[in-house]
Amino acid sequence: TPLVTAADLEELTRAFDPARDKHVSYRASHLIGMLARDECPGAQAFLANGLDSLSPWLRACAAYGLGISGKHQVVECLSRRLALEVDTYVRGSIVEAFRRLRSTDAVPALLSLYHTESDVQLRSAASFALGQIRDTRALPVLLAEVSGAGADPPRRLAAMTALGDLRDPAALPTLASLYENPDFIFRNS
């Protein structure tokens, strides 16, 4: 017999409501994501539909839950939402979901975001996600970010970390050159 029933999922979906306390809907999205990971019928579809909520908070919670699910097939719906999304917090939640999923299918959406995003924190989060996914398609973008003398320091540090996470030998000359950087932060990273 299943540990979680349709009635349990129904109860959690009622907690996924913008009128309720935000922590309750956040926790509900986490639990629904875990149910989706465990193949509970309807859980993944519920979260995917949540990406279209009128509430930015619920869209962010839905993205979080989809990241928890660990299901690589959700990358497509997350990518579509990312392309449409205007709320920075929701966009960040989608990037975090991509990082959790570590699916190479997310790389095109992350690279697109990386090239168009002006928010430093979101762009840095995209760097971290690209590094954790470990797809070499990110290498040219990350190398250019680290090599760019005029680049914002937090973005450069995020790109350096991502290059380390990629573990691609092609990044070693660029990373090694940072030992000679006069800036202490870059030299010791």
Number of C-alpha atoms within 10 A of each C-alpha: 4 7 8 12 13 13 9 12 20 14 12 19 18 11 20 25 18 15 8 11 11 16 12 15 23 21 17 23 30 21 19 29 28 20 23 23 18 16 13 18 14 15 26 24 12 19 27 20 12 22 26 14 16 10 13 20 20 23 26 25 28 34 33 26 32 38 28 22 27 21 18 16 13 23 24 13 14 24 20 12 19 24 12 9 17 11 13 16 15 23 23 20 25 30 30 21 27 32 22 18 24 23 22 16 18 24 23 14 19 24 19 13 18 22 10 10 14 10 10 14 15 21 24 20 22 30 30 25 26 34 26 22 23 22 18 18 13 22 20 11 17 27 19 14 21 24 17 12 10 9 13 12 16 13 22 23 20 23 29 26 20 26 29 18 16 22 15 13 9 14 17 12 9 15 19 11 11 19 14 10 12 9 10 11 11 17 14 9 12
